Amino acid sequence: MQRRPAFLSRESVLCASALRLTLGYAVFSILWIIFSDNIVAALVEDTNWRTAVESAKGVGFVIVTSLLGYAILTREFHARQREVRSARRLAAIIEGSHDAVLIVDRSGSIVMWNASAERLYGWKAAEAYRMRFIELVVPDLRKVARERMAAIFDGQEITSYESKRRTKNGRVLDVWVTVTPLKRRGKQARLVALTERDITELRRVEIELRRLNEELEERVRVRTEQLEVSNRELEAFAYTISHDLRAPVRAVRSYTNAIAEELDGEVSDEVAEYLGRLQASAERMRERIDGLLQLSRLTRREIEWEEVDLSRMARCIVAELTAADPERTVYTHIESGIVVRGDRVLLRTLMEMLIGNAWKFTAGRAEAEIHVETCAAADGRKAVCVRDNGAGFDMNYADKLFVPFQRLHAESVFPGTGIGLATAAGIVTQHGGRIWAEGKPDKGAAFTFLLGERSALEPITAAVQASHSTRPEGTTDK
């Protein structure tokens, strides 16, 4: 059976309406009797006519008051019916709400208490109607609650707030309260509806998340300190390489040259070959030390973010390679408008490593080709690809490409330190991206890198200039 809220009492509504009608009718009748008799006496001197007029006046008074009363009662009846229906719809909505809804009057008494409020707080409606709203609030917040409710009833705009409630069994709940003033009289509200939602579990989760975040921050701090220690050890290691290893290498080279000069023309071919191998080994050691030092410096460099035109940079690198090796004939296709955000120095080194790698491994091609262009990554973003038709590699060993000193080709065929691609991978990682390679033996290779979100590729134009995409007959783009 649906409960009837206290503020929807039909009997009180009808009594108030009847009282107003009765008082209004009494005042109107008294005024009519007093003034109408005086007016008739003043206007009609003949006694017979006066009697007839007074009789007609009485009949007219009865008719007019009857019609007026009927109209007033009908209008009042329909207005009250509409008010009752509206109130009942409101009560049904309140009763069906999943949130606790309670309506409080100015004195603080609870005049409406829905089923969700019963489930949340434990008090039945009959018990709640004998309570005051302040009894739900935890003792520490009651003073604040009284002041807030007084402000709401006085017309202050308070739409929602967070508070704490106690249940019948003494449990304390965190609740989110939404305020709706009802039955306003001017700016002041006669009733206030409070919709209260239990957020205790939400607050517990927030506290747990805050604790986990603090633990995570502490772990990050510890890991950062450990990383700083590792970086200092790496710097010490690089210093050792620079000073302690370079000196013996220089000594080996110097003594080897001295021996060769001392025995000039007086050694066998076999001894001369040994000395040549010793000098070549010392030179390779020097190059590898320089490569390690370069890799160490680049990976410790702080990134300075700016827009970088990789297309222009690639053309400059190709021009430098062509000037250093003018006997080579290489067709290059560089897409226009490849612009990224990143560190100009690091990206210059990256492009030098990748284009230089393609230049080296196409040395055996009569018609060598190098392409620098954009392509779509698996996630839909645009990546940069450096592709060639050179020696290629076996994909079974692709995981070794970016490891320092790992080589897939003989050094006698393609010389190098084996540090270039490892350096390229480190630079891409510093930019929050990733790099991968694809290739086939003797079918060329493609190295593709995708920079992180902050340095995401921003192509100015997708168009490729015709002068870079076609090879005019009898000419070569170097």
Secondary structure, DSSP 8 states (H G I E B T S, - for coil): -----GGG-HHHHHHHHHHHHHHHHHHHHHHHHHHHHHHHHHH---HHHHHHHHHHHHHHHHHHHHHHHHHHHHHHHHHHHHHHHHHHHHHHHHHH-SSEEEEEETTSBEEEE-HHHHHHH---HHHHTTSBGGGGB-GGGHHHHHHHHHHHHTT----EEEEEEE-TTS-EEEEEEEEEEEEEETTEEEEEEEEEEE-HHHHHHHHHHHHHHHHHHHHHHHHHHHHHHHHHHHHHHHHHIIIIIHHHHHHHHHHHHHHHHHTTT-S-HHHHHHHHHHHHHHHHHHHHHHHHHHHHHHHH-----EEEEHHHHHHHHHHHHHHH-TT--EEEEE-S--EEEE-HHHHHHHHHHHHHHHHHHTTT-TTEEEEEEEEE-TTS-EEEEEEE-SS---GGGGGGTTSTT--SS-TTTS---S-HHHHHHHHHHHTT-EEEEEE-TTS-EEEEEE--STT----S-----HHHHS--TT----
